[in-house]
Amino acid sequence: MWCGRVALRRLQRIAVAPLNSLSITGGLPGAVQREMSSLPRVYITRQIPPEGLKILSESGQVQFDLWDSDDVPVPRKELLQKVKGVDALVCVLTEKIDAELLDAAGPNLRVLSTMSVGFDHLSLEELKKSGGWGTWRTLWLCGYELANSTVGILGLGRIGVAIAERLKPFKVKKFIYTDVAPRPELASLINAEYVSMDELASQSDFLTVCCALTPETKDICNKDLFSKMKNTSIFINTSRGGVVHQEDLYEALSSGQIAGAGLDVTVPEPLPISHPLFTLNNCVILPHIASASYSTRNAMSALAANNLLLGLKGQPMIKELKL
């Protein structure tokens, strides 16, 4: 018990910081040996994202070893062995930092840097009870940020404008759009730039489809479009399933031509769960729920009813498609 109290007092003097303010400033990939033997030793408990490893590698200020996996946490027995004599430790949420570990590390341990905002690390047993999610991983469920991105809108109407207005607070750098012709009045509302279809594809970090389904737009999002997109781009369709050639989209996603897709509309609806798109981990498919709120559905119902009554009276309808 006395040893535990000593270890816990030492823990209070160890710096705990997010990785982006790492106190250990350097490291090389552990193979240039004799000259490095005098450098501080660091152990990294997980295969952290490459930017952190690059900082350590290129600094030349430490030698480090790591548990080279992002799927499976380092076993406790292995961790206790690896921390012996280290000067610093980089850990993640799955590692329990306690008296036992500090005693195993010994008196050389000066800096602890955790790749997390908090340091109340989660129990693996509790994670297992949560329904089969597995363990937390450093790049688990990561995506691309809207901040400083270019958002492309295919078909700039009221929905495209509404989407852009909702995205503005996320610090989008630039909005671009294409349509059958420039729409300066709508574009001015969101400060969007008119571009060609090819430019829309090549510049967009996020490409959202907001056009109507017409003979001209059927399958407009096809192999040709996807081939011009960045391999970090996200494709989003909330308009109609028919504007997308789904087989071409599958190929683009499965080959890594584009990074991911979010689909609220498909052909058919709902899409059978046997469809190949459901086998991909970079495609999210929803059953056409863009209007799924009580207020919106009630407004749609009221509009349909009022249009019907006006039509029966021979009066102009509120929303009327001119034939």
C-alpha positions as a Markdown table, in Angstrom:
| # | Residue | x | y | z |
|---|---|---|---|---|
| 1 | Met | 0.0 | 0.0 | 0.0 |
| 2 | Trp | 2.9 | 2.3 | 0.8 |
| 3 | Cys | 4.4 | 1.7 | -2.6 |
| 4 | Gly | 1.2 | 2.6 | -4.2 |
| 5 | Arg | 1.0 | 6.0 | -2.5 |
| 6 | Val | 4.5 | 6.8 | -3.5 |
| 7 | Ala | 3.7 | 6.0 | -7.1 |
| 8 | Leu | 0.5 | 8.1 | -7.1 |
| 9 | Arg | 2.4 | 11.0 | -5.7 |
| 10 | Arg | 4.9 | 10.6 | -8.6 |
| 11 | Leu | 1.9 | 10.5 | -11.1 |
| 12 | Gln | 0.8 | 14.0 | -9.9 |
| 13 | Arg | 4.1 | 15.4 | -11.1 |
| 14 | Ile | 3.9 | 13.9 | -14.6 |
| 15 | Ala | 2.7 | 16.3 | -17.3 |
| 16 | Val | -0.5 | 15.2 | -19.0 |
| 17 | Ala | -1.1 | 16.9 | -22.3 |
| 18 | Pro | -3.0 | 16.4 | -25.6 |
| 19 | Leu | -0.7 | 15.1 | -28.4 |
| 20 | Asn | -0.7 | 18.4 | -30.1 |
| 21 | Ser | 1.1 | 19.9 | -27.2 |
| 22 | Leu | 3.5 | 17.0 | -26.8 |
| 23 | Ser | 6.1 | 17.5 | -24.1 |
| 24 | Ile | 8.4 | 15.0 | -25.6 |
| 25 | Thr | 9.7 | 16.7 | -28.7 |
| 26 | Gly | 11.3 | 14.2 | -31.0 |
| 27 | Gly | 12.0 | 10.6 | -31.9 |
| 28 | Leu | 13.4 | 8.3 | -34.5 |
| 29 | Pro | 12.0 | 5.0 | -35.6 |
| 30 | Gly | 14.1 | 2.9 | -33.2 |
| 31 | Ala | 16.7 | 1.5 | -35.6 |
| 32 | Val | 19.8 | 3.8 | -35.6 |
| 33 | Gln | 21.2 | 2.3 | -32.5 |
| 34 | Arg | 24.5 | 3.1 | -30.9 |
| 35 | Glu | 24.4 | 6.9 | -31.4 |
| 36 | Met | 20.8 | 6.9 | -30.1 |
| 37 | Ser | 21.5 | 5.1 | -26.9 |
| 38 | Ser | 21.9 | 8.3 | -24.9 |
| 39 | Leu | 18.6 | 9.8 | -26.2 |
| 40 | Pro | 15.5 | 9.7 | -23.9 |
| 41 | Arg | 13.5 | 6.6 | -24.4 |
| 42 | Val | 9.8 | 6.8 | -25.2 |
| 43 | Tyr | 7.2 | 4.1 | -25.4 |
| 44 | Ile | 4.0 | 4.7 | -27.5 |
| 45 | Thr | 1.1 | 2.5 | -26.5 |
| 46 | Arg | -0.7 | 2.5 | -29.8 |
| 47 | Gln | -0.2 | 3.1 | -33.6 |
| 48 | Ile | -1.0 | 6.8 | -33.4 |
| 49 | Pro | -1.9 | 8.9 | -36.5 |
| 50 | Pro | 1.1 | 9.5 | -38.8 |
| 51 | Glu | 1.5 | 13.2 | -38.0 |
| 52 | Gly | 2.5 | 12.5 | -34.4 |
| 53 | Leu | 4.9 | 9.8 | -35.4 |
| 54 | Lys | 6.4 | 12.1 | -38.1 |
| 55 | Ile | 7.1 | 14.8 | -35.5 |
| 56 | Leu | 8.9 | 12.3 | -33.3 |
| 57 | Ser | 10.8 | 10.7 | -36.1 |
| 58 | Glu | 12.0 | 13.9 | -37.7 |
| 59 | Ser | 13.1 | 15.7 | -34.5 |
| 60 | Gly | 15.9 | 13.2 | -33.7 |
| 61 | Gln | 15.5 | 14.0 | -30.0 |
| 62 | Val | 14.2 | 10.7 | -28.7 |
| 63 | Gln | 14.3 | 7.0 | -29.5 |
| 64 | Phe | 11.0 | 5.3 | -29.4 |
| 65 | Asp | 9.3 | 2.0 | -29.5 |
| 66 | Leu | 5.5 | 1.5 | -30.1 |
| 67 | Trp | 2.8 | -1.1 | -30.0 |
| 68 | Asp | 2.3 | -1.3 | -33.7 |
| 69 | Ser | -1.5 | -1.8 | -33.9 |
| 70 | Asp | -4.5 | 0.4 | -34.0 |
| 71 | Asp | -7.1 | -2.4 | -33.7 |
| 72 | Val | -5.9 | -4.2 | -30.6 |
| 73 | Pro | -4.7 | -2.4 | -27.4 |
| 74 | Val | -1.3 | -3.4 | -26.0 |
| 75 | Pro | -1.8 | -6.3 | -23.5 |
| 76 | Arg | -1.3 | -5.2 | -19.9 |
| 77 | Lys | 1.6 | -7.6 | -19.4 |
| 78 | Glu | 3.4 | -6.3 | -22.5 |
| 79 | Leu | 2.8 | -2.7 | -21.5 |
| 80 | Leu | 4.3 | -3.2 | -18.0 |
| 81 | Gln | 7.3 | -4.8 | -19.6 |
| 82 | Lys | 7.8 | -2.1 | -22.3 |
| 83 | Val | 7.6 | 0.9 | -19.9 |
| 84 | Lys | 10.5 | -0.3 | -17.8 |
| 85 | Gly | 13.1 | 2.4 | -17.7 |
| 86 | Val | 11.4 | 4.8 | -20.2 |
| 87 | Asp | 11.8 | 8.6 | -19.9 |
| 88 | Ala | 8.4 | 9.3 | -21.4 |
| 89 | Leu | 5.1 | 7.7 | -22.4 |
| 90 | Val | 2.5 | 8.5 | -25.1 |
| 91 | Cys | -0.8 | 6.7 | -24.3 |
| 92 | Val | -4.4 | 6.6 | -25.5 |
| 93 | Leu | -7.7 | 6.2 | -23.7 |
| 94 | Thr | -7.5 | 2.4 | -23.4 |
| 95 | Glu | -4.4 | 2.3 | -21.2 |
| 96 | Lys | -4.9 | 2.4 | -17.4 |
| 97 | Ile | -2.2 | 4.6 | -15.9 |
| 98 | Asp | -2.0 | 3.6 | -12.2 |
| 99 | Ala | 0.5 | 2.8 | -9.4 |
| 100 | Glu | 1.3 | -0.6 | -10.9 |
| 101 | Leu | 2.4 | 1.0 | -14.2 |
| 102 | Leu | 4.4 | 3.8 | -12.6 |
| 103 | Asp | 6.2 | 1.3 | -10.4 |
| 104 | Ala | 7.0 | -0.8 | -13.5 |
| 105 | Ala | 8.3 | 2.2 | -15.4 |
| 106 | Gly | 10.7 | 3.3 | -12.6 |
| 107 | Pro | 12.2 | 6.6 | -11.6 |
| 108 | Asn | 13.2 | 7.7 | -15.2 |
| 109 | Leu | 9.7 | 8.4 | -16.2 |
| 110 | Arg | 9.3 | 12.1 | -16.4 |
| 111 | Val | 6.6 | 12.9 | -18.9 |
| 112 | Leu | 3.2 | 11.3 | -19.7 |
| 113 | Ser | 1.4 | 12.6 | -22.7 |
| 114 | Thr | -2.1 | 11.2 | -23.4 |
| 115 | Met | -3.7 | 11.5 | -26.8 |
| 116 | Ser | -7.0 | 12.8 | -25.3 |
| 117 | Val | -8.5 | 15.9 | -23.8 |
| 118 | Gly | -9.3 | 14.0 | -20.6 |
| 119 | Phe | -7.4 | 11.4 | -18.8 |
| 120 | Asp | -10.1 | 9.3 | -17.1 |
| 121 | His | -9.3 | 6.4 | -19.4 |
| 122 | Leu | -12.1 | 4.0 | -20.1 |
| 123 | Ser | -12.3 | 0.4 | -19.0 |
| 124 | Leu | -12.1 | -2.2 | -21.7 |
| 125 | Glu | -14.7 | -4.3 | -19.9 |
| 126 | Glu | -17.2 | -1.5 | -20.0 |
| 127 | Leu | -16.5 | -1.0 | -23.7 |
| 128 | Lys | -17.2 | -4.7 | -24.3 |
| 129 | Lys | -20.6 | -4.4 | -22.6 |
| 130 | Ser | -21.6 | -1.6 | -25.0 |
| 131 | Gly | -22.7 | -4.0 | -27.7 |
| 132 | Gly | -19.8 | -5.1 | -29.8 |
| 133 | Trp | -18.2 | -1.8 | -30.8 |
| 134 | Gly | -14.7 | -3.2 | -29.9 |
| 135 | Thr | -12.0 | -1.0 | -28.5 |
| 136 | Trp | -11.5 | 2.7 | -29.1 |
| 137 | Arg | -8.9 | 3.4 | -31.9 |
| 138 | Thr | -7.0 | 6.5 | -32.7 |
| 139 | Leu | -8.5 | 6.9 | -36.2 |
| 140 | Trp | -11.9 | 5.3 | -35.4 |
| 141 | Leu | -14.8 | 7.0 | -37.2 |
| 142 | Cys | -12.6 | 9.8 | -38.3 |
| 143 | Gly | -13.7 | 12.0 | -41.3 |
| 144 | Tyr | -12.8 | 15.1 | -43.1 |
| 145 | Glu | -13.6 | 18.6 | -41.7 |
| 146 | Leu | -15.9 | 21.2 | -43.2 |
| 147 | Ala | -13.6 | 23.9 | -41.8 |
| 148 | Asn | -11.5 | 25.4 | -44.6 |
| 149 | Ser | -13.1 | 23.1 | -47.2 |
| 150 | Thr | -14.7 | 23.8 | -50.6 |
| 151 | Val | -18.4 | 22.7 | -50.8 |
| 152 | Gly | -19.8 | 22.1 | -54.2 |
| 153 | Ile | -23.5 | 22.3 | -54.9 |
| 154 | Leu | -24.9 | 20.5 | -58.0 |
| 155 | Gly | -28.2 | 22.4 | -58.7 |
| 156 | Leu | -28.5 | 25.6 | -56.8 |
| 157 | Gly | -32.1 | 26.2 | -55.8 |
| 158 | Arg | -33.7 | 26.9 | -52.4 |
| 159 | Ile | -32.5 | 23.6 | -51.0 |
| 160 | Gly | -28.9 | 24.2 | -52.1 |
| 161 | Val | -29.0 | 27.6 | -50.6 |
| 162 | Ala | -30.5 | 26.3 | -47.4 |
| 163 | Ile | -27.8 | 23.6 | -47.1 |
| 164 | Ala | -25.1 | 26.3 | -47.6 |
| 165 | Glu | -26.6 | 28.5 | -44.9 |
| 166 | Arg | -26.5 | 25.6 | -42.5 |
| 167 | Leu | -22.9 | 24.8 | -43.3 |
| 168 | Lys | -21.6 | 28.4 | -43.0 |
| 169 | Pro | -21.1 | 28.2 | -39.2 |
| 170 | Phe | -18.7 | 25.3 | -39.8 |
| 171 | Lys | -16.2 | 27.8 | -41.4 |
| 172 | Val | -16.5 | 26.5 | -44.9 |
| 173 | Lys | -13.8 | 28.3 | -47.0 |
| 174 | Lys | -15.7 | 28.5 | -50.3 |
| 175 | Phe | -19.0 | 27.5 | -51.9 |
| 176 | Ile | -19.1 | 26.7 | -55.6 |
| 177 | Tyr | -22.1 | 25.5 | -57.7 |
| 178 | Thr | -23.1 | 24.5 | -61.2 |
| 179 | Asp | -26.5 | 24.6 | -62.8 |
| 180 | Val | -28.0 | 24.8 | -66.3 |
| 181 | Ala | -27.1 | 28.5 | -66.1 |
| 182 | Pro | -25.6 | 30.9 | -63.5 |
| 183 | Arg | -28.1 | 31.9 | -60.8 |
| 184 | Pro | -26.6 | 35.1 | -59.5 |
| 185 | Glu | -29.4 | 36.2 | -57.2 |
| 186 | Leu | -29.4 | 32.9 | -55.3 |
| 187 | Ala | -25.6 | 32.6 | -55.4 |
| 188 | Ser | -25.2 | 36.1 | -53.8 |
| 189 | Leu | -27.1 | 34.8 | -50.7 |
| 190 | Ile | -24.3 | 32.4 | -49.9 |
| 191 | Asn | -21.4 | 34.1 | -51.8 |
| 192 | Ala | -21.2 | 31.1 | -54.1 |
| 193 | Glu | -19.1 | 31.0 | -57.3 |
| 194 | Tyr | -20.5 | 29.5 | -60.6 |
| 195 | Val | -18.2 | 26.9 | -62.1 |
| 196 | Ser | -18.4 | 24.2 | -64.8 |
| 197 | Met | -19.3 | 20.6 | -64.0 |
| 198 | Asp | -15.7 | 19.5 | -64.3 |
| 199 | Glu | -14.5 | 22.3 | -62.0 |
| 200 | Leu | -17.2 | 21.4 | -59.5 |
| 201 | Ala | -16.0 | 17.8 | -59.4 |
| 202 | Ser | -12.3 | 18.6 | -59.2 |
| 203 | Gln | -12.5 | 21.4 | -56.6 |
| 204 | Ser | -15.1 | 20.1 | -54.2 |
| 205 | Asp | -14.1 | 18.6 | -50.9 |
| 206 | Phe | -17.8 | 17.9 | -50.3 |
| 207 | Leu | -20.1 | 17.6 | -53.3 |
| 208 | Thr | -23.8 | 17.8 | -52.5 |
| 209 | Val | -26.4 | 17.0 | -55.1 |
| 210 | Cys | -29.6 | 19.2 | -54.9 |
| 211 | Cys | -30.9 | 19.1 | -58.5 |
| 212 | Ala | -34.2 | 17.7 | -59.7 |
| 213 | Leu | -34.5 | 14.4 | -61.5 |
| 214 | Thr | -35.1 | 15.1 | -65.2 |
| 215 | Pro | -34.2 | 13.3 | -68.4 |
| 216 | Glu | -31.1 | 15.6 | -68.5 |
| 217 | Thr | -30.0 | 14.9 | -64.9 |
| 218 | Lys | -30.6 | 11.1 | -64.9 |
| 219 | Asp | -27.3 | 9.3 | -64.0 |
| 220 | Ile | -25.5 | 12.7 | -64.2 |
| 221 | Cys | -23.3 | 11.6 | -61.3 |
| 222 | Asn | -21.5 | 8.8 | -63.0 |
| 223 | Lys | -18.0 | 7.4 | -63.6 |
| 224 | Asp | -17.0 | 10.5 | -65.5 |
| 225 | Leu | -17.8 | 12.8 | -62.5 |
| 226 | Phe | -16.3 | 10.5 | -59.9 |
| 227 | Ser | -13.1 | 10.1 | -61.8 |
| 228 | Lys | -12.5 | 13.9 | -61.6 |
| 229 | Met | -13.1 | 14.1 | -57.9 |
| 230 | Lys | -10.4 | 14.1 | -55.2 |
| 231 | Asn | -9.7 | 10.9 | -53.4 |
| 232 | Thr | -10.5 | 12.7 | -50.2 |
| 233 | Ser | -13.9 | 14.0 | -51.4 |
| 234 | Ile | -17.2 | 13.2 | -49.9 |
| 235 | Phe | -20.2 | 12.7 | -52.2 |
| 236 | Ile | -23.7 | 13.5 | -50.8 |
| 237 | Asn | -27.1 | 13.0 | -52.4 |
| 238 | Thr | -30.3 | 14.2 | -50.9 |
| 239 | Ser | -32.1 | 14.9 | -54.2 |
| 240 | Arg | -33.2 | 11.8 | -56.1 |
| 241 | Gly | -31.6 | 8.4 | -56.4 |
| 242 | Gly | -31.9 | 8.5 | -60.2 |
| 243 | Val | -29.4 | 11.2 | -60.6 |
| 244 | Val | -26.7 | 8.8 | -59.5 |
| 245 | His | -25.4 | 5.8 | -61.4 |
| 246 | Gln | -25.2 | 3.5 | -58.4 |
| 247 | Glu | -22.8 | 0.9 | -59.9 |
| 248 | Asp | -20.3 | 3.7 | -60.8 |
| 249 | Leu | -20.6 | 5.1 | -57.3 |
| 250 | Tyr | -19.9 | 1.6 | -55.8 |
| 251 | Glu | -16.8 | 1.4 | -58.0 |
| 252 | Ala | -15.6 | 4.9 | -57.0 |
| 253 | Leu | -16.0 | 4.1 | -53.3 |
| 254 | Ser | -14.6 | 0.6 | -53.3 |
| 255 | Ser | -11.6 | 1.6 | -55.3 |
| 256 | Gly | -10.8 | 4.6 | -53.2 |
| 257 | Gln | -11.4 | 7.0 | -56.1 |
| 258 | Ile | -13.5 | 9.1 | -53.6 |
| 259 | Ala | -13.4 | 8.9 | -49.8 |
| 260 | Gly | -17.0 | 8.4 | -48.9 |
| 261 | Ala | -20.6 | 9.0 | -49.7 |
| 262 | Gly | -23.8 | 9.8 | -47.8 |
| 263 | Leu | -27.1 | 8.9 | -49.5 |
| 264 | Asp | -30.5 | 9.8 | -48.4 |
| 265 | Val | -32.0 | 8.7 | -51.7 |
| 266 | Thr | -31.5 | 5.6 | -53.8 |
| 267 | Val | -33.0 | 3.4 | -56.5 |
| 268 | Pro | -35.1 | 1.7 | -55.4 |
| 269 | Glu | -36.2 | 3.1 | -52.0 |
| 270 | Pro | -35.6 | 1.5 | -49.6 |
| 271 | Leu | -32.4 | 0.0 | -51.1 |
| 272 | Pro | -32.3 | -3.8 | -50.5 |
| 273 | Ile | -29.8 | -4.7 | -47.8 |
| 274 | Ser | -28.2 | -7.1 | -50.3 |
| 275 | His | -27.1 | -4.2 | -52.4 |
| 276 | Pro | -23.3 | -4.0 | -52.8 |
| 277 | Leu | -23.3 | -0.4 | -51.4 |
| 278 | Phe | -24.2 | -1.8 | -48.0 |
| 279 | Thr | -21.0 | -3.8 | -47.9 |
| 280 | Leu | -18.9 | -0.6 | -47.9 |
| 281 | Asn | -17.7 | 1.0 | -44.7 |
| 282 | Asn | -17.3 | 4.4 | -46.4 |
| 283 | Cys | -21.0 | 4.7 | -47.5 |
| 284 | Val | -23.8 | 5.8 | -45.2 |
| 285 | Ile | -27.3 | 5.1 | -46.5 |
| 286 | Leu | -30.5 | 6.5 | -45.0 |
| 287 | Pro | -34.1 | 5.7 | -46.0 |
| 288 | His | -35.1 | 9.1 | -47.4 |
| 289 | Ile | -35.4 | 11.0 | -44.1 |
| 290 | Ala | -34.4 | 14.5 | -45.1 |
| 291 | Ser | -37.9 | 15.8 | -44.4 |
| 292 | Ala | -38.4 | 13.6 | -41.3 |
| 293 | Ser | -39.6 | 16.0 | -38.7 |
| 294 | Tyr | -43.1 | 16.4 | -37.4 |
| 295 | Ser | -43.3 | 20.1 | -38.4 |
| 296 | Thr | -42.0 | 19.5 | -41.9 |
| 297 | Arg | -44.2 | 16.6 | -42.7 |
| 298 | Asn | -47.2 | 18.5 | -41.3 |
| 299 | Ala | -46.4 | 21.4 | -43.5 |
| 300 | Met | -46.1 | 19.1 | -46.5 |
| 301 | Ser | -49.5 | 17.6 | -45.7 |
| 302 | Ala | -51.1 | 21.1 | -45.3 |
| 303 | Leu | -49.6 | 22.3 | -48.6 |
| 304 | Ala | -50.9 | 19.2 | -50.5 |
| 305 | Ala | -54.4 | 19.7 | -49.0 |
| 306 | Asn | -54.5 | 23.5 | -49.8 |
| 307 | Asn | -53.2 | 22.9 | -53.3 |
| 308 | Leu | -56.0 | 20.3 | -53.9 |
| 309 | Leu | -58.7 | 22.7 | -52.6 |
| 310 | Leu | -57.5 | 25.6 | -54.8 |
| 311 | Gly | -57.2 | 23.3 | -57.8 |
| 312 | Leu | -60.8 | 22.1 | -57.4 |
| 313 | Lys | -61.9 | 25.7 | -57.3 |
| 314 | Gly | -60.0 | 26.4 | -60.5 |
| 315 | Gln | -57.7 | 28.8 | -58.7 |
| 316 | Pro | -53.9 | 29.0 | -59.0 |
| 317 | Met | -52.3 | 26.5 | -56.7 |
| 318 | Ile | -49.7 | 27.5 | -54.1 |
| 319 | Lys | -47.1 | 25.2 | -55.7 |
| 320 | Glu | -48.1 | 24.2 | -59.2 |
| 321 | Leu | -46.1 | 22.5 | -61.9 |
| 322 | Lys | -47.0 | 24.1 | -65.2 |
| 323 | Leu | -47.6 | 21.4 | -67.8 |
